[in-house]
Amino acid sequence: MSTLDTLLNDLNTYEDEMIEIRRHLHENPEISFQEKETHDYIYNFYKDSGCDINNVGEGYGMVVDINDGKPGKKLAIRADFDALAIVEDNDLPFQSKNRGVMHACGHDAHTAYLMVLARELNKIKDEIPGSIRIIHQPAEEVAPGGAKGMIADGALADVDDIIGVHVMTSMDTGVVAYHTKESQTGRSNFDITITGAGGHASMPQISNDAIVAASYFVTELQTIVSRRVDPFHTATLTIGSFEGDGSYNAIKDQVKLKGDVRMMKETTRTVIREQIAQIVKGLEITFGVTVDINYDDNYPVLYNSEKLTNFAAEAIKEQAIPEVTEVLDLGPQNPSEDFSYYGQVVPATFLYVGARPADGGNYPHHSPKFKMNEDSILIAAKTVATVVMRYFDTQE
């Protein structure tokens, strides 16, 4: 029996432990950049392992190095561990004990599988011709994200390649998916304040209505994607907040807007930002208002290395993991992910593991009713274990 086969069998033994860890984290969620107790829980898991453990970045991130001193490539594996500011609303017996905070995206599962897998990889480090860096990352959900600070502080020092995984309740449990090249959207956010001159509703001629200007602005934005973005380049532009609350008989002097931009090409990001700036200039001239804009280009487009991703997909297919029913190309995905920052530095692949609950219900990510199939945790562990061990097999 190969080292990989033995590792996969051993992971079966620890499935209950992975689920227990996931449930502990689910009951004790912490929002982005405030994950102190989660950090301490992870640290205590590793502290007697003999691994090098280092805090990295400005938040609560840490890296754990598995290294027997052999020369060779260094492969990183990343899992995020922050939760969301959501009030949980489901019937799980291990609901959040921290009201208003919830693991509604599966980061508890990511952390659980990686902790146990890392421990098992550390047991066989003398059989690995290279080294492994475990990256436990905070703050994926909130810009600027935890990845950026960890990279700046050396999380990818000497790393050759990196792997990440996300559980997906939109996919059947048993399915493992991948995509090459541009795989998840990049993101920008903006805050805009439009200021005119308030007055009495019966005398608009001596006022300057910020609501009219803001309404025109929202309408004009819709022309950017339809008339300025290449139809073959995915993009969305959404106004998610329009704050113009006032009274019946008063013309509003100020309106505040919040916007979200997604794109699948970095060149599209530039086009959209330039077009928004152009519309703002026209708005000020046309309506005689002043416009203040705070534009935040944050998460990049997630780019999966063709070579590494195709290698991972073939490795998973060839291993024929019993719990994996299908390995497929999922195509590009709409959400944004700060794993994308790692891919700007080293070749990266971000894989997807199906986690649809057994009842087939719809419990989407970021929903108060979020649920996932915990069978996916073992599948994630075996999937990544397969890629890791086959990766190092090619180095010998």
C-alpha positions as CSV (number, residue, x, y, z in Angstrom):
1,M,0.0,0.0,0.0
2,S,1.4,3.4,-1.0
3,T,1.9,6.3,1.5
4,L,-1.0,8.1,-0.1
5,D,-3.3,5.1,0.3
6,T,-2.4,4.7,3.9
7,L,-2.9,8.5,4.5
8,L,-6.4,8.3,2.9
9,N,-7.3,5.3,5.1
10,D,-6.1,7.1,8.2
11,L,-8.2,10.1,7.3
12,N,-11.3,7.9,7.5
13,T,-10.4,7.2,11.1
14,Y,-10.4,10.9,11.9
15,E,-13.6,12.0,10.2
16,D,-15.5,12.3,13.5
17,E,-12.7,14.5,14.8
18,M,-12.9,16.8,11.8
19,I,-16.7,17.1,12.3
20,E,-16.2,17.8,16.0
21,I,-13.7,20.6,15.2
22,R,-16.0,22.0,12.6
23,R,-18.9,22.1,15.1
24,H,-16.8,23.7,17.8
25,L,-15.8,26.5,15.4
26,H,-19.4,26.8,14.2
27,E,-20.6,27.3,17.7
28,N,-17.9,29.9,18.4
29,P,-17.7,32.1,15.3
30,E,-15.8,35.4,15.2
31,I,-16.0,38.1,12.5
32,S,-13.2,39.2,10.3
33,F,-10.1,40.7,12.0
34,Q,-11.5,39.7,15.4
35,E,-10.8,36.0,15.4
36,K,-8.6,35.8,18.6
37,E,-10.3,32.8,20.2
38,T,-10.3,30.9,16.9
39,H,-6.6,31.7,16.4
40,D,-5.8,30.4,19.9
41,Y,-7.9,27.2,19.3
42,I,-5.9,26.5,16.2
43,Y,-2.6,27.3,17.8
44,N,-3.3,25.0,20.7
45,F,-4.0,22.2,18.3
46,Y,-0.5,22.5,16.8
47,K,1.6,23.6,19.7
48,D,2.9,20.2,20.7
49,S,3.3,19.0,17.0
50,G,7.0,19.9,16.7
51,C,6.1,22.1,13.7
52,D,7.3,25.7,13.3
53,I,4.3,27.9,14.1
54,N,4.5,31.6,13.3
55,N,1.9,34.4,13.5
56,V,1.9,36.3,10.2
57,G,0.2,39.5,9.2
58,E,-1.5,42.2,11.2
59,G,-4.5,40.1,12.2
60,Y,-4.7,36.6,13.6
61,G,-3.2,34.6,10.7
62,M,-0.6,31.9,11.3
63,V,1.6,29.6,9.2
64,V,2.6,26.1,10.2
65,D,5.6,24.6,8.5
66,I,5.9,20.8,8.0
67,N,9.5,20.2,7.2
68,D,11.9,17.3,7.7
69,G,14.9,19.2,6.4
70,K,14.8,17.7,2.9
71,P,15.5,19.8,-0.1
72,G,12.7,20.2,-2.6
73,K,9.7,22.3,-3.4
74,K,7.5,24.0,-0.8
75,L,3.8,23.6,-1.3
76,A,1.3,25.8,0.6
77,I,-2.2,24.9,1.6
78,R,-4.6,27.7,2.7
79,A,-7.8,27.7,4.7
80,D,-9.7,30.7,6.0
81,F,-11.4,30.8,9.4
82,D,-13.5,34.0,9.8
83,A,-17.3,34.2,10.1
84,L,-20.0,36.6,9.0
85,A,-22.1,39.2,10.8
86,I,-25.3,37.2,10.4
87,V,-27.9,36.0,12.9
88,E,-28.2,32.2,12.5
89,D,-31.6,30.9,11.7
90,N,-31.7,27.1,11.4
91,D,-32.3,24.0,13.4
92,L,-28.7,22.9,13.9
93,P,-27.9,21.5,17.4
94,F,-24.6,23.3,17.3
95,Q,-25.8,26.8,16.4
96,S,-23.7,29.9,17.0
97,K,-23.4,30.8,20.6
98,N,-22.3,34.3,19.5
99,R,-25.6,35.9,18.4
100,G,-25.2,38.0,15.3
101,V,-22.1,36.1,14.1
102,M,-22.3,32.9,12.1
103,H,-20.2,30.6,10.0
104,A,-22.4,30.9,6.9
105,C,-19.8,30.2,4.3
106,G,-18.1,27.0,5.3
107,H,-14.9,28.4,6.7
108,D,-15.3,26.3,9.8
109,A,-15.2,23.2,7.6
110,H,-12.1,24.5,5.7
111,T,-10.3,24.9,9.0
112,A,-11.4,21.5,10.4
113,Y,-10.2,19.5,7.4
114,L,-6.9,21.3,7.2
115,M,-6.0,21.0,10.8
116,V,-6.4,17.2,10.8
117,L,-4.8,16.8,7.4
118,A,-1.8,18.9,8.5
119,R,-1.3,16.7,11.6
120,E,-1.4,13.6,9.5
121,L,1.0,15.0,6.9
122,N,3.4,16.0,9.7
123,K,3.4,12.3,10.8
124,I,4.8,11.3,7.4
125,K,7.0,14.3,6.7
126,D,10.1,12.1,6.4
127,E,8.5,10.6,3.3
128,I,7.9,13.9,1.7
129,P,10.7,15.2,-0.6
130,G,10.1,18.8,0.2
131,S,8.1,20.9,2.7
132,I,4.5,22.0,3.3
133,R,3.3,25.3,4.6
134,I,-0.1,25.4,6.2
135,I,-1.7,28.8,6.0
136,H,-4.5,29.5,8.4
137,Q,-5.9,32.8,7.3
138,P,-8.3,35.2,9.0
139,A,-10.6,37.8,7.4
140,E,-11.5,36.5,4.0
141,E,-14.9,38.1,4.1
142,V,-14.0,41.7,4.6
143,A,-11.7,43.9,2.5
144,P,-8.8,44.3,2.4
145,G,-8.9,40.7,3.5
146,G,-6.4,38.7,5.5
147,A,-4.4,37.3,2.6
148,K,-2.9,40.6,1.5
149,G,-1.3,41.3,4.9
150,M,-0.1,37.7,5.4
151,I,1.6,37.8,2.0
152,A,3.2,41.1,2.8
153,D,4.5,39.6,6.1
154,G,6.1,36.6,4.3
155,A,3.4,33.9,4.2
156,L,4.6,32.9,0.7
157,A,8.3,33.2,1.3
158,D,10.0,30.4,-0.6
159,V,6.6,28.8,-1.5
160,D,6.5,27.3,-5.0
161,D,2.8,26.6,-5.4
162,I,-0.4,27.0,-3.3
163,I,-3.7,25.0,-3.0
164,G,-7.0,26.2,-1.6
165,V,-10.5,24.6,-1.3
166,H,-14.0,25.9,-0.8
167,V,-17.0,23.8,0.1
168,M,-20.0,24.6,-2.1
169,T,-23.6,23.9,-1.0
170,S,-24.7,24.6,-4.6
171,M,-22.9,21.4,-5.7
172,D,-23.9,17.8,-4.9
173,T,-21.8,16.2,-2.2
174,G,-19.3,13.9,-3.8
175,V,-18.5,16.3,-6.7
176,V,-15.1,17.9,-6.8
177,A,-14.7,20.8,-9.3
178,Y,-12.0,23.0,-10.8
179,H,-11.5,25.6,-13.4
180,T,-8.4,27.1,-15.1
181,K,-7.3,30.7,-15.7
182,E,-9.9,33.4,-14.6
183,S,-12.0,31.5,-12.2
184,Q,-13.7,33.9,-9.8
185,T,-14.5,37.6,-10.2
186,G,-12.5,40.5,-8.9
187,R,-14.3,43.1,-6.9
188,S,-14.4,46.9,-6.3
189,N,-16.6,48.8,-3.9
190,F,-17.4,52.5,-3.9
191,D,-19.2,55.0,-1.6
192,I,-20.6,58.2,-3.2
193,T,-22.0,61.3,-1.6
194,I,-24.0,63.6,-3.9
195,T,-24.6,67.1,-2.4
196,G,-27.0,69.6,-3.8
197,A,-29.1,72.3,-2.1
198,G,-32.2,71.5,-0.1
199,G,-35.4,73.5,0.0
200,H,-39.1,73.6,0.0
201,A,-40.9,71.0,-2.3
202,S,-43.1,73.8,-3.7
203,M,-40.0,75.8,-4.9
204,P,-37.7,73.4,-6.7
205,Q,-36.4,76.3,-8.9
206,I,-34.3,77.7,-5.9
207,S,-33.1,74.3,-4.7
208,N,-30.9,71.6,-6.2
209,D,-32.4,68.2,-5.8
210,A,-29.8,65.6,-4.8
211,I,-32.3,62.8,-5.3
212,V,-32.9,63.6,-8.9
213,A,-29.2,63.8,-9.5
214,A,-28.6,60.5,-7.7
215,S,-31.4,58.8,-9.6
216,Y,-30.0,59.9,-12.9
217,F,-26.6,58.7,-11.8
218,V,-28.0,55.2,-11.0
219,T,-29.6,55.0,-14.4
220,E,-26.5,56.2,-16.2
221,L,-24.4,53.5,-14.5
222,Q,-26.4,50.8,-16.3
223,T,-24.9,51.9,-19.6
224,I,-21.4,51.0,-18.5
225,V,-21.7,47.2,-18.7
226,S,-24.1,47.3,-21.7
227,R,-22.1,49.8,-23.8
228,R,-18.5,50.0,-22.5
229,V,-17.6,46.4,-21.5
230,D,-16.7,43.8,-24.0
231,P,-19.8,41.4,-24.2
232,F,-17.4,38.5,-23.8
233,H,-16.0,39.9,-20.5
234,T,-18.2,39.2,-17.5
235,A,-19.1,42.3,-15.3
236,T,-21.7,43.4,-12.9
237,L,-22.4,46.9,-11.4
238,T,-24.8,47.1,-8.5
239,I,-26.0,50.0,-6.3
240,G,-26.7,48.2,-3.1
241,S,-27.7,51.2,-1.0
242,F,-29.5,54.5,-1.8
243,E,-29.8,56.7,1.3
244,G,-32.1,59.6,0.6
245,D,-34.6,59.4,3.4
246,G,-36.5,62.7,3.9
247,S,-40.0,64.1,4.2
248,Y,-42.9,64.8,1.9
249,N,-42.4,68.5,1.4
250,A,-38.6,68.9,1.5
251,I,-36.1,68.7,-1.3
252,K,-33.2,66.6,-0.3
253,D,-29.8,68.2,-0.2
254,Q,-27.7,65.1,0.1
255,V,-27.8,61.4,-1.0
256,K,-25.4,58.6,-0.2
257,L,-24.9,55.5,-2.4
258,K,-23.0,52.3,-2.0
259,G,-21.9,50.3,-5.1
260,D,-20.4,46.9,-5.9
261,V,-18.5,46.0,-9.1
262,R,-17.5,42.5,-10.2
263,M,-15.4,41.6,-13.2
264,M,-13.6,38.6,-14.7
265,K,-10.8,40.6,-16.4
266,E,-8.6,43.1,-14.7
267,T,-8.7,45.3,-17.8
268,T,-12.5,45.5,-17.3
269,R,-11.9,46.8,-13.7
270,T,-10.1,49.8,-15.3
271,V,-12.8,50.4,-17.9
272,I,-15.5,50.5,-15.3
273,R,-13.7,52.8,-12.9
274,E,-12.9,55.2,-15.6
275,Q,-16.4,55.3,-16.9
276,I,-17.8,55.9,-13.4
277,A,-15.4,58.8,-13.0
278,Q,-16.6,60.2,-16.3
279,I,-20.3,60.0,-15.4
280,V,-19.5,61.7,-12.0
281,K,-18.0,64.7,-13.9
282,G,-21.0,64.9,-16.1
283,L,-23.4,64.7,-13.2
284,E,-21.7,67.6,-11.4
285,I,-21.9,69.8,-14.6
286,T,-25.5,68.7,-15.5
287,F,-27.1,69.1,-12.1
288,G,-24.7,71.6,-10.4
289,V,-24.0,69.1,-7.5
290,T,-20.8,68.1,-5.9
291,V,-19.9,64.4,-5.8
292,D,-17.4,62.8,-3.4
293,I,-16.4,59.3,-4.3
294,N,-14.4,56.8,-2.3
295,Y,-13.5,54.0,-4.7
296,D,-11.9,50.8,-3.3
297,D,-10.3,48.3,-5.8
298,N,-9.9,45.3,-3.6
299,Y,-10.0,41.6,-4.4
300,P,-8.3,40.7,-7.7
301,V,-9.7,38.3,-10.3
302,L,-8.9,34.8,-9.0
303,Y,-6.5,33.2,-11.6
304,N,-5.9,29.4,-11.4
305,S,-2.7,28.2,-12.9
306,E,-3.4,26.0,-15.9
307,K,-0.5,23.6,-15.2
308,L,-1.2,23.2,-11.5
309,T,-5.0,23.0,-11.8
310,N,-4.9,20.4,-14.6
311,F,-2.4,18.4,-12.6
312,A,-4.7,18.5,-9.5
313,A,-7.7,17.5,-11.5
314,E,-5.9,14.5,-13.1
315,A,-4.5,13.4,-9.8
316,I,-7.9,13.4,-8.2
317,K,-9.4,11.5,-11.1
318,E,-6.7,8.9,-11.2
319,Q,-6.8,8.3,-7.4
320,A,-10.5,7.3,-7.6
321,I,-11.3,8.4,-4.1
322,P,-14.4,6.4,-3.1
323,E,-16.3,9.4,-1.8
324,V,-15.7,11.4,-4.9
325,T,-18.5,10.7,-7.5
326,E,-17.4,13.1,-10.2
327,V,-14.6,15.5,-11.0
328,L,-15.6,18.3,-13.4
329,D,-14.8,21.7,-14.8
330,L,-17.3,24.0,-13.0
331,G,-16.6,27.1,-15.2
332,P,-16.0,30.6,-13.8
333,Q,-17.8,31.6,-10.6
334,N,-19.4,34.9,-9.7
335,P,-18.3,35.4,-6.1
336,S,-14.9,37.1,-5.2
337,E,-12.2,35.5,-3.0
338,D,-9.1,36.9,-1.5
339,F,-7.3,33.6,-2.2
340,S,-6.8,35.5,-5.5
341,Y,-3.9,37.5,-3.9
342,Y,-1.9,34.3,-3.5
343,G,-2.2,33.6,-7.2
344,Q,-0.7,36.9,-8.0
345,V,2.6,35.7,-6.3
346,V,2.9,32.0,-7.0
347,P,1.0,29.4,-9.2
348,A,-2.3,28.6,-7.5
349,T,-5.3,26.4,-7.7
350,F,-8.6,26.8,-5.9
351,L,-10.8,23.7,-5.9
352,Y,-14.5,23.3,-5.1
353,V,-15.9,20.5,-3.0
354,G,-19.7,19.8,-3.2
355,A,-21.5,20.1,0.1
356,R,-25.2,20.1,-0.7
357,P,-27.2,18.8,2.3
358,A,-28.6,15.3,2.0
359,D,-32.2,16.6,2.0
360,G,-31.4,18.5,-1.2
361,G,-32.6,21.8,0.3
362,N,-31.4,25.2,-0.7
363,Y,-29.2,26.6,2.1
364,P,-27.0,29.1,0.2
365,H,-23.8,30.6,1.4
366,H,-24.2,33.8,3.4
367,S,-27.7,32.9,4.3
368,P,-29.0,32.8,7.9
369,K,-30.3,29.3,7.1
370,F,-26.9,28.1,5.7
371,K,-26.3,24.4,6.1
372,M,-23.7,22.0,4.6
373,N,-23.2,18.3,4.3
374,E,-20.5,17.4,6.7
375,D,-19.5,14.4,4.5
376,S,-17.8,17.1,2.4
377,I,-15.1,17.7,5.1
378,L,-13.6,14.2,4.7
379,I,-13.8,14.6,0.9
380,A,-11.9,17.9,1.1
381,A,-9.3,16.3,3.3
382,K,-8.8,13.4,0.9
383,T,-8.9,15.6,-2.2
384,V,-6.1,17.9,-0.9
385,A,-4.2,14.9,0.5
386,T,-4.2,13.3,-3.0
387,V,-3.0,16.5,-4.7
388,V,-0.3,17.1,-2.1
389,M,1.2,13.6,-2.2
390,R,1.1,13.3,-6.0
391,Y,2.6,16.7,-6.2
392,F,5.6,15.5,-4.3
393,D,5.7,12.2,-6.2
394,T,6.6,14.3,-9.3
395,Q,9.5,15.9,-7.4
396,E,11.4,12.7,-6.7
